């Protein structure tokens, strides 16, 4: 699996925004299935994420909008 997209999520604590988790969109190597996962780890494009250790939720194919390159 590979990470297609990632986004950080923040929550408000005492009037300040604080990092809460990173949302990940994963794609199987064959490109036919997509999954949603989240991690408490703050990531960057250069971070190593243990994808195998994440709880993944399959995204229904009809809900996937792919970008043409």
Buried (B, 14 or more C-beta within 10 A) or exposed (E): BEBBEBEEEEEEEEEEEEEBBBBBBBBEEEEEBBBBBBBEEEBEEEEEBEBEEBEBEEBEEEEEEEEEE
